[in-house]
Amino acid sequence: MSVAVCVRVGEKWALAADSAYRVANLSVALQSSKIRRCCDWLVAAVGGGAASQWLYHRIATEKNWETDWPDLCASVDFRDPAAAIAVHGRRIYLLDTEGNCALVDKDERVVAIGTGAQIAAGAADALLAEGHDARVVAEGAVTAAIHRDLHCGGPVEIVEE
């Protein structure tokens, strides 16, 4: 796994992720972009490589994935599931390969997924309390997870709007 975080401050949001994929339990980390544009969606996926690729592909190719997500996922059996944060306009969704799709409440300021999620969420809460903007909070949250979770690594990738 790894970590991805979406932070909202006012009308601004930032999506950040680490860039490492671990190979089994080896200390080898392959760097790869976890944040991708799929049509008019921005998606950050964490989890198994094949499962993450499947998430990206489904989001890019299925026009009605919001309503059909559980049926799409039911046809695939992944040993290593993935999760994703998807941003569309001002809406933020949580997705996974088990068929779950949830719209994040508009008042929720921090969404984090992956093995480093708890570390990232705690760091984000502390940075928000200090009054930082969405980009600083998202980058700081992912950086904290990289330093404290052995499954996270690589440079921080960040997109903001």
C-alpha positions as CSV (number, residue, x, y, z in Angstrom):
1,M,0.0,0.0,0.0
2,S,1.0,3.6,0.5
3,V,-0.8,6.9,1.1
4,A,-3.0,9.4,-0.6
5,V,-4.7,12.4,1.0
6,C,-7.2,14.9,-0.1
7,V,-7.6,18.1,1.9
8,R,-10.2,20.9,1.6
9,V,-9.8,24.4,2.9
10,G,-12.6,26.7,2.0
11,E,-13.2,26.4,-1.8
12,K,-9.6,25.0,-2.4
13,W,-8.5,21.4,-2.3
14,A,-5.3,19.5,-2.8
15,L,-4.7,15.9,-3.6
16,A,-1.4,14.4,-2.6
17,A,0.2,10.9,-2.7
18,D,3.5,9.2,-2.2
19,S,5.1,7.8,-5.3
20,A,6.5,4.4,-4.2
21,Y,5.2,0.9,-5.0
22,R,6.8,-1.7,-2.8
23,V,7.6,-5.1,-4.3
24,A,6.3,-7.7,-1.8
25,N,8.1,-7.1,1.4
26,L,11.3,-6.0,-0.2
27,S,12.9,-2.7,0.5
28,V,12.9,-2.0,-3.2
29,A,10.5,0.9,-4.1
30,L,9.5,1.6,-7.6
31,Q,8.5,5.2,-8.2
32,S,5.3,5.8,-10.1
33,S,2.6,8.5,-10.4
34,K,-0.4,7.6,-8.3
35,I,-2.4,10.7,-9.2
36,R,-3.9,10.5,-12.7
37,R,-6.5,12.4,-14.7
38,C,-9.2,10.1,-16.0
39,C,-11.5,12.0,-18.3
40,D,-12.6,14.9,-16.1
41,W,-11.8,13.1,-12.9
42,L,-8.7,13.3,-10.8
43,V,-7.9,10.0,-9.1
44,A,-5.3,8.9,-6.6
45,A,-5.2,5.1,-6.0
46,V,-3.2,3.0,-3.5
47,G,-2.9,-0.7,-3.1
48,G,-1.9,-3.6,-5.3
49,G,-0.4,-2.6,-8.6
50,A,-2.9,-4.6,-10.7
51,A,-5.8,-3.5,-8.6
52,S,-4.8,0.1,-8.8
53,Q,-4.5,-0.1,-12.6
54,W,-7.9,-1.7,-12.8
55,L,-9.4,1.2,-10.8
56,Y,-7.8,3.7,-13.1
57,H,-9.0,1.8,-16.2
58,R,-12.6,1.4,-14.9
59,I,-12.9,5.1,-14.0
60,A,-11.6,6.1,-17.4
61,T,-13.8,3.8,-19.5
62,E,-17.1,3.5,-17.6
63,K,-19.5,6.4,-18.1
64,N,-21.9,5.4,-15.3
65,W,-19.4,4.1,-12.8
66,E,-20.9,6.1,-9.9
67,T,-24.1,4.0,-10.0
68,D,-22.6,0.8,-11.4
69,W,-19.5,0.6,-9.2
70,P,-20.6,-2.4,-7.0
71,D,-21.5,-4.5,-10.1
72,L,-18.2,-3.7,-11.9
73,C,-16.2,-4.7,-8.8
74,A,-18.1,-7.9,-8.2
75,S,-16.7,-9.5,-11.4
76,V,-13.1,-9.2,-10.2
77,D,-11.4,-11.0,-7.4
78,F,-8.2,-9.2,-6.2
79,R,-6.0,-10.7,-3.5
80,D,-4.5,-7.3,-2.9
81,P,-7.4,-4.8,-3.0
82,A,-7.0,-1.1,-3.8
83,A,-8.7,2.1,-2.8
84,A,-8.9,5.4,-4.5
85,I,-9.8,9.0,-3.8
86,A,-11.6,10.5,-6.9
87,V,-12.2,14.2,-7.3
88,H,-14.8,15.6,-9.7
89,G,-15.4,19.3,-9.6
90,R,-15.9,20.0,-5.9
91,R,-17.0,16.5,-5.1
92,I,-14.7,13.9,-3.5
93,Y,-15.4,10.2,-3.6
94,L,-13.9,7.1,-1.9
95,L,-13.8,4.0,-4.1
96,D,-12.4,0.5,-3.6
97,T,-12.2,-2.8,-5.6
98,E,-14.8,-4.4,-3.2
99,G,-17.6,-2.3,-4.8
100,N,-17.8,0.5,-2.3
101,C,-18.3,4.0,-3.6
102,A,-19.0,6.9,-1.2
103,L,-19.4,10.6,-1.7
104,V,-17.4,12.3,1.0
105,D,-19.4,14.8,3.1
106,K,-18.9,18.4,1.9
107,D,-17.8,19.4,5.4
108,E,-15.1,16.8,5.7
109,R,-11.7,18.5,5.4
110,V,-9.4,15.5,5.3
111,V,-9.7,12.1,3.5
112,A,-6.7,9.7,3.7
113,I,-6.3,6.1,2.4
114,G,-3.6,3.5,2.4
115,T,-1.3,2.1,5.1
116,G,-0.1,5.6,6.0
117,A,-3.7,7.0,6.3
118,Q,-3.8,7.4,10.1
119,I,-0.4,9.1,10.3
120,A,-1.4,11.4,7.4
121,A,-4.8,12.3,8.9
122,G,-3.2,13.1,12.3
123,A,-0.6,15.3,10.6
124,A,-3.2,17.0,8.5
125,D,-5.4,17.8,11.5
126,A,-2.4,19.4,13.3
127,L,-1.5,21.5,10.2
128,L,-5.1,22.6,9.7
129,A,-5.2,23.7,13.3
130,E,-2.2,25.9,12.6
131,G,-4.2,27.6,9.7
132,H,-2.2,26.3,6.7
133,D,-3.6,26.1,3.2
134,A,-4.8,22.9,1.5
135,R,-1.5,22.4,-0.4
136,V,0.7,22.7,2.6
137,V,-1.5,20.4,4.7
138,A,-1.7,17.7,2.0
139,E,2.0,17.8,1.3
140,G,2.8,17.7,5.1
141,A,0.4,14.9,5.7
142,V,1.9,12.7,3.0
143,T,5.5,13.6,4.1
144,A,4.6,12.5,7.7
145,A,3.4,9.1,6.4
146,I,6.5,8.6,4.3
147,H,8.7,9.2,7.4
148,R,6.6,6.9,9.7
149,D,5.2,4.1,7.5
150,L,7.5,1.7,5.9
151,H,5.1,1.1,3.0
152,C,5.2,4.7,2.0
153,G,8.0,6.4,0.1
154,G,9.3,8.4,-2.8
155,P,8.7,12.1,-3.5
156,V,5.3,13.6,-2.7
157,E,3.1,14.2,-5.8
158,I,0.5,16.9,-5.4
159,V,-2.3,18.5,-7.5
160,E,-4.4,21.4,-6.3
161,E,-7.3,23.4,-7.4
